[in-house]
Every structure is written in C-alpha cells, then in structure tokens.
Amino acid sequence: MEAAGVDVVVVDVSGLGPPNLAHVDAVARLQLAAKRAGGRIRLRDPDPALTALLRLVGLVLEVEGEAEEGEPAGGVEVEVEAG
C-alpha cells in the first residue's frame, strides 16, 4: 500500500456465499495487514449477514457506497445559512 501510494483497498466480498468464521478471519487479516501498511480496507457488496457477523466480533469496517463517519450520504447536500 505504501509503495503504491494508496490508503484504501476495496475488497469485493460479493461472491463469498453464506458468511462463516473463515470469512471473518480472512477479512480481519486483510484489515490488520492494511493497518500495518498505513491504510484500511473497504468492503464491496457484503452480505448483510457478513456485516452483522463482523460487528458481532468487533470488526466494524467501511462498506463501499455507505457514507463515512462525518460525511453526508451520497446525493445529500449540506447547506449552511449565513448568520
């Protein structure tokens, strides 16, 4: 990640099938490797059950298409009125 100059790697998990602990282990290892390299991973098209299982074990990861914390959701405009 450092050599390529990227800080986020998108991991397509759409074809995993029913989630299990082996998937959780693989995602956790990818996240750990990314953190060690100074970045993070973002999941593409995860099964809702996989997301729930990851949260159950304490891994809350970014999902492609979801707004990051502190950012408005896509298509939402934020306006500030003067005064």
Helices and strands as residue ranges (DSSP letters): E 8-12, H 21-36, E 40-44, H 48-56, E 62-63
